[in-house]
Amino acid sequence: MRLHDIQIRDPFVLRVAEEDTYYLFGSTDEDIWQGPATGFDTYRSRNLEEWEGPFPAFRPAPDFWSHTQYWAPEVHRYRDAFYLFATFTAPGERRGTQVLRADRPEGPYEPWSPQPLTPRGWECLDGTLHVEDGSPYLVFCHEWKDVGDGEVQAIRLTDDLRSTVGDPFLLFRASEAPWVRPLLGRPEFPEVFVTDGPSMLRSSDGTLRMLWSSFGDSGYALGVATSASGGIRGPWSQADDALWPEDGGHGMVFRDAEGRLLLALHAPNDTPNERAHFFPLAETPDGLRLAEG
């Protein structure tokens, strides 16, 4: 099959060089917004054009705490295994990011952290792994439902990725980006600003950047933030304009077998029409831009 055959949100591509294979993960339930969740699937390809699958990457055990709204799985190779970071929720519980582990990239993945690693008193989503100077961090979104102006936060993880160290710290708020526009909220927050899908990128010159999504003038969109210090604690500055400005987002960046930098995102942003798309990216002195080819 090809990408247009695969309904998927929040696409994440993992290349396993020794297999000469790409694995595509994402939110793969037909309706991720409601109803019981099936789990996460993966697809694999040698050329980014023809895909095999779906293969079941995660299926919850009957006693797993969450059985609905499984979102945004990312798989990171860390030390001797593969770790899946994903968002889960349940009635009466706060949404959060939990870590699963497998010995092979396709799974099967099993819960690794005993519970979500995001603060249990917060509504959180879209956690991603960032390793800096050998130390792992969880970068995640603190939802607008709690704070009105959605936040991107980070917290240090233990080296085994099973727990956290210290308190979370704020990286930036959604309204700091000039391209972001508010949505109508509710009585306590008449206007709200959304943060979604942070994804970290260390550029070839050592610059630390983050792709993340919100809403702009033309709907769901994707922008770029840059750390002035080159480290996770920033300070972070925002690009004036969205990298992807209209009806698509929740992106990440990966390199193909030839070393080309590619942006993966889903578009359009409505269910069940969302599909994964890949676009060449160029690094410039002014940041990232979509490239031809």
LUMMAR-868178 format. One record per atom (N, C-alpha, C, CB): residue in three letters; z, x, y. Coordinates in steps of 0.1 Angstrom, whole numbers, plus 5000, padded with zeros to 4 digits. Atoms other than C-alpha are relative to their C-alpha. Glycine has a CB too. Layout:
<nodes>
alaZXY/...
</nodes>
This chain:
<nodes>
met500050084988/met500050005000/met500050095012/met501249915000/arg500049924987/arg499750105037/arg501149945009/arg498749995007/leu498950044992/leu502250065065/leu499949855005/leu500150095013/his500250144996/his500749735076/his500449904989/his498649975005/asp499650095011/asp501749595042/asp501549994999/asp499450054987/ile498549985002/ile505449685046/ile500749945011/ile500450144997/gln499150054989/gln507849465066/gln501250095000/gln500449854997/ile498949904999/ile510449705079/ile500450015015/ile499650134994/arg499549974986/arg512649755110/arg500750134999/arg500949885004/asp499249884999/asp514350065122/asp499550114991/asp501549974997/pro500549915011/pro512050305102/pro500650145002/pro498550015001/phe499549865001/phe513450645092/phe499250074990/phe501550004998/val500849925009/val511350915076/val500750134996/val498650035005/leu499449875006/leu512751195054/leu498950074993/leu501349974991/arg500949915008/arg510451475043/arg500850094991/arg499050085010/val499449915009/val511451655012/val499050104996/val500649924987/ala501149905001/ala509451975013/ala499750044986/ala500450125008/glu500249955013/glu509952084977/glu499349904991/glu501350054993/glu500750105007/glu508551754965/glu498649975007/glu500849874999/asp501150044991/asp505851744992/asp499849855001/asp498750064993/thr499950155000/thr506951384996/thr500749965013/thr500649954988/tyr499350074989/tyr507951155025/tyr500649884995/tyr499049975012/tyr499350125004/tyr510550885020/tyr500249925013/tyr501450034993/leu499850094989/leu510550585043/leu501149904997/leu498649925003/phe498950095001/phe513750395048/phe500049915012/phe501450084999/gly499950094988/gly514650105071/gly500749874996/gly498649965006/ser499450135003/ser516049755073/ser498949924993/ser500549925014/thr501150055008/thr514049595045/thr500249864994/thr499850094989/asp499950145004/asp515549255038/asp499049915008/asp501449955002/glu500950084993/glu513148975047/glu500549945013/glu499549894991/asp499350054988/asp515648835072/asp501350075002/asp500249845000/ile498849914999/ile518149095083/ile501149935009/ile499750135006/trp499150064990/trp519848855108/trp501049904994/trp499249935010/gln499150105006/gln521448605084/gln499850004985/gln499749865007/gly500150025015/gly522048515048/gly500550124993/gly498649974997/pro499649885009/pro523048745019/pro499050115001/pro500249954986/ala500849885000/ala521749095020/ala499750054986/ala500650115008/thr500349945013/thr519849244991/thr500450144998/thr498449994997/gly499649865000/gly520349605000/gly498950085008/gly500050064986/phe501049924994/phe518049885011/phe499050054990/phe500650125008/asp501149955008/asp514649984997/asp499550135006/asp498949904998/thr500849894994/thr512650305001/thr498650004994/thr500750144996/tyr501449995004/tyr508950384999/tyr499750155001/tyr499049925010/arg500349865000/arg507350724992/arg498550025001/arg500650074988/ser501449974997/ser504150895002/ser499850155000/ser499549945013/arg500449864999/arg502351225000/arg499250035013/arg499250054988/asn500949974988/asn500151175031/asn500349915012/asn498649974995/leu499650094989/leu501950915054/leu499049885001/leu500150085012/glu501050114999/glu499050675047/glu500249904989/glu498650055001/glu499950085011/glu499350545012/glu501550014994/glu499050044989/trp498650015004/trp502850435000/trp500249934987/trp500849935011/glu499650075012/glu504450354967/glu501449945002/glu500150114988/gly498750074999/gly507350114963/gly499849855001/gly500850055012/pro498749944996/pro509549954971/pro500950044987/pro500849895007/phe499049955010/phe512250144951/phe501449965006/phe499850154997/pro498750044995/pro515850014953/pro500850135003/pro500749914990/ala499249884997/ala517850284972/ala501549965000/ala499650045014/phe498650055001/phe521050074975/phe500149864997/phe500750035014/arg499650145003/arg522349764959/arg501549994999/arg499349964986/pro498550005000/pro525949664966/pro500649954987/pro500449915012/ala499250055011/ala528449624939/ala500749875004/ala501150114995/pro499450134996/pro530049284937/pro501350015008/pro500449924987/asp498849984992/asp533249424952/asp499850075013/asp501150074992/phe500249934987/phe531549594982/phe500349905011/phe498550045001/trp499450094990/trp533049455014/trp499049925008/trp500950095009/ser501050074992/ser529849355031/ser498949954991/ser499450105011/his501150065008/his527149125018/his499049935009/his500549904990/thr501050064990/thr525149035050/thr499750105010/thr500649875006/gln500449924988/gln523249205078/gln500150154997/gln500849965012/tyr500149865002/tyr522449545064/tyr498950065009/tyr499650034984/trp500949954989/trp520849745092/trp499850155000/trp500449955013/ala500249874995/ala519250075101/ala500550124991/ala500550015014/pro499649885008/pro519650315072/pro499350135004/pro499849974985/glu500549864997/glu519150685079/glu500450094988/glu500450055014/val499749915010/val519050945052/val499950155005/val499249984987/his499949864996/his520151305060/his500350094989/his501050015012/arg499749905010/arg520051605038/arg501150095006/arg498850084996/tyr498949924995/tyr523451775042/tyr500750074989/tyr501049905007/arg499549915011/arg524652065021/arg499349974987/arg501649974999/asp500650015013/asp524051974985/asp499649864996/asp501050054990/ala500350135003/ala523251604987/ala499349925011/ala501349924996/phe500750094990/phe521651315006/phe501049895004/phe498749944994/tyr499050094995/tyr523751095028/tyr499349895008/tyr501050075009/leu500650114994/leu522750745039/leu501049945010/leu499549894990/phe499250074990/phe524250615072/phe499449875003/phe500150105013/ala500550134998/ala523950245076/ala501049915006/ala499449944987/thr499150104993/thr525349945095/thr500249884991/thr499449955013/phe499650115008/phe527249675077/phe501049915008/phe500750054987/thr499050094995/thr529349365086/thr500449904990/thr499449935013/ala499650115008/ala531149075071/ala500849915008/ala500950064988/pro499250104993/pro532848755082/pro501550055002/pro500049874993/gly498649964997/gly536148845099/gly500150155002/gly500949964990/glu499949864998/glu535249215101/glu499150055011/glu499550074987/arg500949944990/arg533749435128/arg498950084994/arg500950095010/arg501249935005/arg530249565124/arg500350165002/arg498849965008/gly499849864999/gly530249945117/gly499150084991/gly501450034997/thr500849915008/thr528550245102/thr500850074989/thr499350115009/gln499449945012/gln529450355067/gln499150114994/gln500449904990/val500849895006/val528250665048/val499949984985/val500650145003/leu500250015014/leu526750645013/leu499450134995/leu499049884996/arg500549875005/arg525750934991/arg499249994987/arg501250104997/ala500849995012/ala523151024964/ala499650144997/ala498849915001/asp500449865004/asp522051334945/asp498550015002/asp500350034986/arg501449994998/arg518351244950/arg499649915012/arg499349944987/pro500350074988/pro516551124981/pro499849854999/pro498850065007/glu500250145002/glu515550794966/glu501249924996/glu498949984990/gly498850075005/gly519050714954/gly500150004985/gly500149865006/pro499350104993/pro520750524941/pro501250055008/pro500549904989/tyr498949964991/tyr523250554969/tyr501249914997/tyr499649985015/glu498750065002/glu526950474965/glu500950035012/glu500650054986/pro499149984989/pro529650434991/pro500750134999/pro501049895001/trp499349875000/trp531050775001/trp501250005009/trp498950105005/ser498850024992/ser533250705031/ser500749874995/ser499749995015/pro499350115005/pro536050465021/pro499749875008/pro501450034999/gln500350124991/gln535150235050/gln499150055011/gln501449955006/pro500849954988/pro533050245082/pro500750115008/pro499649885009/leu499549894993/leu533550555102/leu500149975015/leu499250134998/thr499850044986/thr533150385136/thr501349935002/thr498849905004/pro498650064998/pro536350255152/pro500149864995/pro500450015015/arg500050135007/arg537449945132/arg500349895010/arg501050014989/gly499750104990/gly538549765164/gly498849975009/gly501250035008/trp501250024992/trp535049795179/trp498949944992/trp499650145006/glu501350035006/glu531749635173/glu499050115002/glu499449865007/cys500849884999/cys529449925165/cys498849994991/cys500850134996/leu501250005008/leu526049995150/leu499250135002/leu499149885003/asp501149904999/asp523250245143/asp500550145001/asp499149975012/gly499549865001/gly525250555135/gly499050104995/gly501350014992/thr500949905005/thr523350875131/thr500850134999/thr498850025009/leu499349875002/leu524351225120/leu499450115009/leu499850054985/his500449884992/his524251525143/his500950124997/his500149975016/val499349885003/val525251875133/val499850105010/val499650054986/glu500049904989/glu526152125160/glu501050114997/glu500349935014/asp499249885003/asp527452475154/asp500849984987/asp500950035012/gly499450025013/gly528152375119/gly500949884998/gly500750124996/ser499150115000/ser530252075128/ser499249875000/ser501050005012/pro500750125000/pro529051725119/pro500649905010/pro500049944986/tyr499650114991/tyr529251435144/tyr499349874997/tyr499750045015/leu500650135001/leu528551065142/leu499749955014/leu500949904992/val500450064987/val526650935172/val499649854997/val498750085006/phe500250145003/phe526650555174/phe500149925013/phe501149964991/cys499950094989/cys526450255197/cys501249914999/cys498749915000/his498950094998/his529450065210/his499349885006/his501250065008/glu500950114997/glu527949715213/glu500449935014/glu500049904990/trp499850084988/trp527549515245/trp501049884998/trp498749955006/lys499150125003/lys529549235228/lys501450045004/lys499949974985/asp498749954996/asp532649445235/asp500250045014/asp500450124991/val499849934988/val531949615267/val499049955011/val499850154999/gly500950054990/gly529049435285/gly498950105002/gly500749975013/asp500949894998/asp527349765293/asp500050094988/asp500350085013/gly500049935013/gly526449905259/gly500250155002/gly498849974992/glu499749864999/glu527650255252/glu499450084988/glu501550035001/val500349915010/val526450555232/val501250094999/val498750085001/gln498849935003/gln529550725217/gln499850104989/gln501249914997/ala500149905011/ala530151025194/ala501550024995/ala499350135004/ile498749965006/ile533051125171/ile499750114990/ile500749884994/arg500149895010/arg533551445151/arg500449944986/arg501050115004/leu499850035014/leu533351405113/leu500750114993/leu498749954993/thr499649895009/thr535151595086/thr498850064993/thr501149944990/asp501149935005/asp533051845069/asp499349934988/asp500450144996/asp500650075012/asp532651625038/asp499449865004/asp501149984990/leu500650134994/leu531451325060/leu500749884995/leu498649994996/arg499350115005/arg534151105045/arg501049945010/arg500750044988/ser499050054990/ser536351065076/ser499750065013/ser501550034995/thr500349954986/thr536651135113/thr501250095004/thr499949885010/val499049914994/val538551385134/val500149975015/val499650154998/gly499850034986/gly540051295168/gly499549865004/gly499450115008/asp500450134994/asp538951015191/asp498550015004/asp500849975012/pro501350004995/pro535450905200/pro499950035015/pro499349864998/phe500249964986/phe533951025233/phe498749945005/phe500150155003/leu501250064994/leu531450855256/leu499050105004/leu500449925013/leu501149924995/leu528051005261/leu499349945012/leu499050014988/phe500650074988/phe526450745284/phe500049854998/phe498650055003/arg500250155000/arg526050375292/arg498649965002/arg501049935010/ala501450055000/ala522850175289/ala499549995014/ala499949874993/ser500450024987/ser522750095326/ser499650135008/ser501049925008/glu500349874993/glu522450465335/glu498550034999/glu500850114994/ala501549975001/ala518750465324/ala499249915010/ala499549974986/pro500750084990/pro516450355353/pro499149904994/pro499250095008/trp501050095006/trp514050185328/trp500749884994/trp499250074990/val499350115007/val516749955313/val500249885009/val501350054994/arg499750134992/arg517049585324/arg501049924992/arg498649925001/pro498950085007/pro519949355317/pro499449874993/pro501049965010/leu500250135006/leu519849045294/leu501149915004/leu499950024985/leu499050104997/leu521648725300/leu501150014989/leu499449865000/gly498949995009/gly525048745285/gly500849884997/gly501050105005/arg499250115003/arg527948515281/arg501150005011/arg500649994986/pro499150014988/pro530848405304/pro500850135004/pro501149904997/glu499249884996/glu532848735302/glu499150115004/glu500850054988/phe501049904995/phe529648945307/phe498749925003/phe499750104989/pro501250084997/pro527048735326/pro498750084998/pro500149965015/glu501149915003/glu524649035323/glu500450114991/glu499350065013/val499749895010/val524549275294/val498950104999/val500449934986/phe500949895001/phe522949605288/phe500150054985/phe500250125010/val500049975014/val521949695252/val499850154997/val498949924993/thr500349875006/thr522150025234/thr499749984985/thr501250115002/asp500450005014/asp520350065200/asp499550134996/asp499049894998/gly500849905007/gly519250325176/gly500050145005/gly498749964999/pro500149864995/pro520250675189/pro499550084988/pro501450045004/ser500649905010/ser518350955171/ser499950135007/ser498749954995/met499849874993/met518951325179/met498750084996/met501250074995/leu501249915001/leu516151585184/leu500450135007/leu498749945005/arg499949874994/arg516651955189/arg498550055002/arg500850104991/ser501449964997/ser513352065206/ser499950154997/ser499749975015/ser500349865004/ser511652395199/ser500650105010/ser498550024999/asp499349914990/asp513152545231/asp501549995000/asp499449975014/gly498650025001/gly516652445221/gly500649895007/gly500650135005/thr499550124993/thr516952135243/thr500449904990/thr498949955010/leu499550115008/leu518951855228/leu499749875007/leu501650014998/arg500450134995/arg517451515233/arg500449894990/arg498450005002/met499750125008/met518251165221/met499049895003/met501549965003/leu500850134999/leu515850875215/leu501049894998/leu498850004990/trp499250125001/trp517450535220/trp499349885005/trp501450025006/ser500750124997/ser516450175225/ser500949915008/ser499449934988/ser499450114993/ser517249895249/ser498949905004/ser500850065013/phe501150094995/phe515249635269/phe499650045014/phe500649855000/gly500649964988/gly512949715297/gly499249885006/gly499150124999/asp500750114993/asp510549515319/asp499149924990/asp499150075011/ser500950065009/ser508349435289/ser500649984986/ser498750084998/gly499350035013/gly510949365262/gly500650134994/gly499149944991/tyr499449895007/tyr512349595236/tyr499250135002/tyr500049974984/ala500649874996/ala511649965244/ala500850114996/ala499850005016/leu499349875004/leu512550325237/leu499950105010/leu499350054987/gly499949894990/gly513650595260/gly500650134995/gly500849955012/val499549875004/val514850955260/val501150045010/val498850105000/ala498949944992/ala518051115272/ala500150154997/ala501449934997/thr500049855002/thr518551495276/thr501450055004/thr498950075009/ser498749944998/ser521751695274/ser499850125009/ser500750044987/ala500149894991/ala522151935304/ala500650134994/ala500649975013/ser499349885006/ser524452165284/ser499350054987/ser501449974997/gly500549975013/gly522352165252/gly500949964989/gly499750144999/gly499050045010/gly525352015234/gly500349865000/gly501350085002/ile499850145002/ile526551685222/ile500849945012/ile500749974987/arg499150054989/arg529051645251/arg499249995013/arg501250085001/gly500850024988/gly526251655277/gly500450095011/gly500149865004/pro500350134996/pro526251565305/pro498649964997/pro500349985015/trp501350065004/trp523351335296/trp499349945012/trp500149904989/ser500850064989/ser520551245320/ser498949924993/ser499350115009/gln501050105005/gln517950965315/gln498650025006/gln500549865002/ala501450004994/ala514150975318/ala499949885008/ala499050004988/asp500250114991/asp512950755346/asp499349884993/asp499250045012/asp500850115006/asp510450565324/asp500250014985/asp498550035003/ala499950015014/ala510550445288/ala498950084993/ala500049864995/leu501049945008/leu508650655262/leu499149904994/leu500650104990/trp500750125005/trp507650335245/trp500549885007/trp500249994984/pro499550104991/pro507850055270/pro499949864996/pro499350025013/glu500250145002/glu506849735253/glu500049964985/glu498649975005/asp499950075013/asp507849535222/asp500050094988/asp498849915000/gly499849915011/gly508849815200/gly501150105003/gly498750074996/gly498949914998/gly511550065194/gly500750044988/gly501049955010/his499149955010/his514450195173/his499250114993/his500449894990/gly500849895005/gly512650525168/gly500750124996/gly499050045010/met499549875004/met513150865153/met498850105000/met500850004987/val501049905000/val511251195153/val500150084987/val500150095013/phe500049915011/phe510151395123/phe498850095000/phe500049924986/arg501149915001/arg507751675114/arg499349984987/arg500450155002/asp500750025013/asp504951635089/asp499850144994/asp498649945003/ala500249885007/ala503751905065/ala499350115007/ala499349974987/glu500749914992/glu501652065091/glu500850045012/glu498749955005/gly499149964988/gly504552095116/gly499849915012/gly499850145003/arg500250094988/arg503351815139/arg501249915002/arg498749924998/leu498950094997/leu505951615157/leu499549865001/leu500650055014/leu500550145001/leu505651245150/leu501249915004/leu499549964986/leu499150114997/leu507450945164/leu499849884991/leu499949955015/ala500050125009/ala508350665140/ala500849895008/ala500650024986/leu499350124994/leu509250315154/leu499549884994/leu499850005016/his500650125004/his508849955146/his499549925012/his501149914992/ala500650094990/ala506649715165/ala499149904992/ala499150085010/pro499350064989/pro506349435173/pro501549984996/pro499449865004/asn498650015002/asn510049345176/asn500449864994/asn500750025013/asp499650135005/asp509948995160/asp499850004985/asp499149895006/thr500050025014/thr510748905124/thr499149874996/thr501449984995/pro500149895010/pro508848895100/pro498850095003/pro499849934987/asn501249934997/asn506049075118/asn500250155003/asn499349945012/glu499749864997/glu507749415124/glu499450094989/glu501550025001/arg500649905009/arg505949715109/arg500450145005/arg498549984999/ala499849864996/ala506550095110/ala498650065005/ala500550094988/his501149934994/his504150305132/his500450145002/his499549925013/phe499849864997/phe503750675136/phe499150055011/phe499850094987/phe500849954988/phe502550845168/phe500350155002/phe500349915012/pro499749864997/pro502051215176/pro500750015013/pro498650075001/leu499249984988/leu504451345202/leu499750155005/leu501549994997/ala500149864995/ala504151645225/ala501350035008/ala498850015010/glu498949954992/glu506951855240/glu499550065012/glu500950094992/thr500449944987/thr506451935277/thr501250055007/thr499249905008/pro498849964992/pro508652105303/pro500749885006/pro499550095012/asp499450124994/asp509351755316/asp500649904989/asp499049925008/gly499550085010/gly510351615282/gly498949964989/gly500649875006/leu500950055010/leu508551415255/leu499049915005/leu500849944988/arg501050104996/arg505351225258/arg499149984988/arg499150065012/leu500950045011/leu502951045234/leu498850095002/leu499749855001/ala501249915000/ala500051275225/ala498849934993/ala500450134993/glu501250055006/glu496551205215/glu499850064986/glu498750045008/gly500349945013/gly495351255179/gly500849934989/gly500250145000/
</nodes>
